Amino acid sequence: HKGRHSLFLYNSEIFYAFTQDILRSRLVERGHNLKPDTVIHTAVDNLKDTTGYKFVVRCQILFHELDNEQAQQMVDEALDTCPVAKLLKANENVTFEVVDKFSF
């Protein structure tokens, strides 16, 4: 259905914008004197569930200058700082993963 597909694309773009904003939070990067060179891949899947459809959002984050432990600390801080992230991080259908290499 064209309308449903258009709505999915619109919502995908919103999720993408939110995750980019959350994880590239200038406050977090500036607070730790990091260069803004974080790369984020966001995938949004629209899956059928028992009552209709749901979004499943996967974010993979690559930090060029940090090891995985430091990178995870930055992600956690960003997720605790942004009000939108506070809503998303509690959702079981939204994941944030620090990676060395992207899988999608």
Backbone as CSV, one residue per row, in Angstrom:
resi,resn,N_x,N_y,N_z,CA_x,CA_y,CA_z,C_x,C_y,C_z
1,HIS,0.846,-1.182,0.000,0.000,0.000,0.000,0.885,1.236,0.000
2,LYS,0.682,2.105,-0.970,1.573,3.252,-1.152,1.597,4.172,0.070
3,GLY,0.447,4.466,0.640,0.390,5.341,1.816,1.165,4.787,2.992
4,ARG,1.025,3.505,3.214,1.734,2.871,4.327,3.237,2.933,4.084
5,HIS,3.655,2.682,2.844,5.079,2.741,2.503,5.621,4.155,2.714
6,SER,4.867,5.157,2.287,5.296,6.544,2.461,5.425,6.890,3.935
7,LEU,4.470,6.426,4.732,4.532,6.669,6.173,5.766,6.000,6.759
8,PHE,6.072,4.772,6.304,7.250,4.071,6.794,8.514,4.857,6.460
9,LEU,8.628,5.356,5.241,9.810,6.123,4.863,9.942,7.375,5.709
10,TYR,8.828,8.049,5.937,8.845,9.263,6.764,9.313,8.933,8.170
11,ASN,8.751,7.884,8.772,9.140,7.496,10.133,10.581,7.019,10.182
12,SER,11.047,6.349,9.123,12.441,5.921,9.064,13.367,7.126,9.099
13,GLU,13.012,8.157,8.356,13.827,9.374,8.334,13.843,10.048,9.696
14,ILE,12.720,10.037,10.385,12.659,10.624,11.732,13.571,9.852,12.671
15,PHE,13.481,8.511,12.673,14.350,7.705,13.533,15.812,7.945,13.190
16,TYR,16.113,8.015,11.916,17.495,8.248,11.490,17.998,9.588,12.026
17,ALA,17.185,10.630,11.870,17.586,11.957,12.349,17.775,11.952,13.861
18,PHE,16.861,11.302,14.590,16.986,11.245,16.047,18.272,10.546,16.462
19,THR,18.549,9.393,15.853,19.729,8.654,16.286,21.011,9.396,15.932
20,GLN,21.026,10.054,14.784,22.202,10.845,14.424,22.409,11.956,15.449
21,ASP,21.341,12.627,15.809,21.416,13.736,16.751,21.825,13.245,18.140
22,ILE,21.220,12.161,18.566,21.513,11.608,19.889,22.986,11.245,20.015
23,LEU,23.475,10.471,19.078,24.797,9.883,19.218,25.930,10.801,18.803
24,ARG,25.604,11.830,18.041,26.640,12.793,17.686,26.435,14.049,18.496
25,SER,25.870,13.872,19.672,25.596,14.995,20.561,26.849,15.849,20.733
26,ARG,26.755,17.055,20.272,27.900,17.971,20.364,28.286,18.220,21.820
27,LEU,27.327,18.177,22.709,27.657,18.373,24.126,28.563,17.265,24.629
28,VAL,28.267,16.042,24.252,29.078,14.905,24.691,30.447,14.967,24.014
29,GLU,30.458,15.196,22.697,31.743,15.256,21.992,32.601,16.403,22.523
30,ARG,32.010,17.574,22.652,32.777,18.731,23.153,33.213,18.527,24.600
31,GLY,32.340,17.938,25.401,32.654,17.717,26.802,33.861,16.818,27.013
32,HIS,34.173,16.017,26.004,35.316,15.097,26.099,36.398,15.436,25.080
33,ASN,36.310,16.615,24.508,37.299,17.076,23.512,37.492,16.085,22.372
34,LEU,36.380,15.548,21.877,36.445,14.605,20.764,36.154,15.323,19.460
35,LYS,36.853,14.897,18.415,36.573,15.361,17.075,35.218,14.789,16.651
36,PRO,34.370,15.561,15.978,33.066,15.026,15.547,33.210,14.120,14.320
37,ASP,33.857,12.975,14.489,34.051,12.064,13.356,33.390,10.709,13.573
38,THR,32.451,10.662,14.501,31.703,9.444,14.754,30.873,9.114,13.518
39,VAL,30.845,7.832,13.148,30.038,7.392,12.017,28.931,6.491,12.562
40,ILE,27.697,6.751,12.113,26.549,6.019,12.631,25.753,5.452,11.464
41,HIS,25.474,4.155,11.529,24.562,3.534,10.575,23.277,3.202,11.328
42,THR,22.157,3.569,10.753,20.864,3.315,11.369,19.999,2.531,10.401
43,ALA,19.450,1.422,10.868,18.527,0.612,10.068,17.183,0.619,10.773
44,VAL,16.133,0.848,10.011,14.779,0.825,10.551,13.995,-0.218,9.773
45,ASP,13.546,-1.241,10.474,12.746,-2.297,9.853,11.311,-2.164,10.321
46,ASN,10.380,-2.410,9.430,8.955,-2.393,9.736,8.497,-3.845,9.713
47,LEU,8.254,-4.420,10.891,7.946,-5.838,10.999,6.521,-6.062,11.487
48,LYS,5.925,-7.139,11.024,4.591,-7.513,11.469,4.711,-8.150,12.851
49,ASP,3.805,-7.753,13.744,3.741,-8.414,15.052,2.319,-8.929,15.255
50,THR,1.957,-9.305,16.463,0.657,-9.932,16.709,-0.526,-8.980,16.543
51,THR,-0.300,-7.682,16.660,-1.413,-6.731,16.567,-1.310,-5.786,15.378
52,GLY,-0.329,-5.946,14.546,-0.155,-5.049,13.406,1.307,-5.008,12.997
53,TYR,1.878,-3.812,13.062,3.277,-3.623,12.669,4.047,-2.902,13.767
54,LYS,5.366,-3.053,13.731,6.224,-2.344,14.680,7.518,-1.956,13.979
55,PHE,8.143,-0.925,14.471,9.459,-0.536,13.998,10.517,-1.202,14.862
56,VAL,11.574,-1.667,14.237,12.752,-2.163,14.938,13.916,-1.309,14.424
57,VAL,14.532,-0.577,15.350,15.590,0.367,14.996,16.914,-0.164,15.521
58,ARG,17.901,-0.286,14.610,19.236,-0.746,14.985,20.233,0.341,14.621
59,CYS,21.037,0.720,15.585,22.067,1.735,15.355,23.427,1.121,15.642
60,GLN,24.331,1.265,14.696,25.710,0.848,14.892,26.565,2.107,14.863
61,ILE,27.441,2.230,15.862,28.242,3.443,16.030,29.719,3.080,15.986
62,LEU,30.462,3.801,15.159,31.902,3.593,15.021,32.613,4.871,15.435
63,PHE,33.476,4.747,16.433,34.317,5.862,16.883,35.724,5.603,16.365
64,HIS,36.295,6.561,15.672,37.622,6.363,15.094,38.744,6.439,16.131
65,GLU,38.570,7.253,17.157,39.680,7.520,18.082,39.519,6.884,19.462
66,LEU,38.476,6.074,19.659,38.234,5.491,20.982,38.212,3.972,20.904
67,ASP,38.631,3.324,21.991,38.457,1.882,22.054,36.981,1.612,22.375
68,ASN,36.571,0.360,22.300,35.150,0.030,22.467,34.606,0.396,23.840
69,GLU,35.415,0.251,24.869,34.955,0.592,26.219,34.702,2.094,26.340
70,GLN,35.639,2.897,25.868,35.459,4.356,25.894,34.280,4.765,25.010
71,ALA,34.167,4.134,23.855,33.071,4.444,22.936,31.724,4.132,23.579
72,GLN,31.635,3.003,24.268,30.378,2.640,24.931,30.024,3.657,26.012
73,GLN,31.033,4.163,26.716,30.790,5.202,27.723,30.218,6.456,27.069
74,MET,30.724,6.828,25.895,30.205,8.000,25.184,28.759,7.781,24.740
75,VAL,28.463,6.577,24.243,27.095,6.257,23.826,26.164,6.309,25.028
76,ASP,26.569,5.700,26.137,25.744,5.711,27.346,25.476,7.138,27.811
77,GLU,26.503,7.972,27.776,26.333,9.362,28.195,25.370,10.096,27.262
78,ALA,25.524,9.882,25.965,24.617,10.521,25.006,23.187,10.056,25.230
79,LEU,22.993,8.770,25.491,21.648,8.238,25.724,21.038,8.754,27.017
80,ASP,21.878,9.101,27.981,21.382,9.642,29.253,21.169,11.148,29.211
81,THR,21.693,11.812,28.169,21.643,13.269,28.081,20.447,13.765,27.286
82,CYS,20.159,13.133,26.183,19.131,13.597,25.245,17.746,13.120,25.684
83,PRO,16.753,14.015,25.745,15.414,13.603,26.167,14.771,12.592,25.213
84,VAL,15.015,12.709,23.914,14.469,11.733,22.971,15.127,10.371,23.194
85,ALA,16.415,10.378,23.446,17.135,9.128,23.692,16.611,8.433,24.933
86,LYS,16.249,9.194,25.928,15.716,8.592,27.153,14.442,7.801,26.858
87,LEU,13.645,8.282,25.905,12.451,7.540,25.499,12.811,6.305,24.682
88,LEU,13.745,6.466,23.753,14.087,5.376,22.846,14.869,4.252,23.506
89,LYS,15.788,4.598,24.415,16.678,3.562,24.958,15.934,2.537,25.807
90,ALA,14.775,2.885,26.330,14.000,1.951,27.140,13.151,1.009,26.278
91,ASN,13.096,1.263,24.983,12.290,0.461,24.078,13.084,-0.762,23.638
92,GLU,12.500,-1.936,23.801,13.203,-3.169,23.434,13.428,-3.296,21.929
93,ASN,12.747,-2.482,21.133,12.897,-2.528,19.683,13.934,-1.544,19.152
94,VAL,14.686,-0.916,20.048,15.716,0.044,19.657,17.034,-0.394,20.289
95,THR,18.067,-0.575,19.451,19.375,-0.979,19.976,20.457,-0.025,19.480
96,PHE,21.449,0.177,20.319,22.616,1.000,20.021,23.842,0.136,20.270
97,GLU,24.648,-0.084,19.245,25.786,-0.992,19.352,27.059,-0.303,18.870
98,VAL,28.099,-0.343,19.688,29.421,0.156,19.296,30.088,-0.943,18.477
99,VAL,30.625,-0.563,17.305,31.237,-1.545,16.408,32.587,-1.082,15.914
100,ASP,33.405,-2.043,15.475,34.665,-1.764,14.788,34.448,-1.765,13.276
101,LYS,33.397,-2.478,12.846,33.061,-2.615,11.427,31.550,-2.735,11.317
102,PHE,30.950,-2.075,10.336,29.501,-2.116,10.164,29.046,-3.433,9.543
103,SER,27.888,-3.913,9.987,27.335,-5.144,9.414,26.143,-4.863,8.506
104,PHE,25.727,-3.606,8.405,24.671,-3.243,7.452,24.913,-1.845,6.947
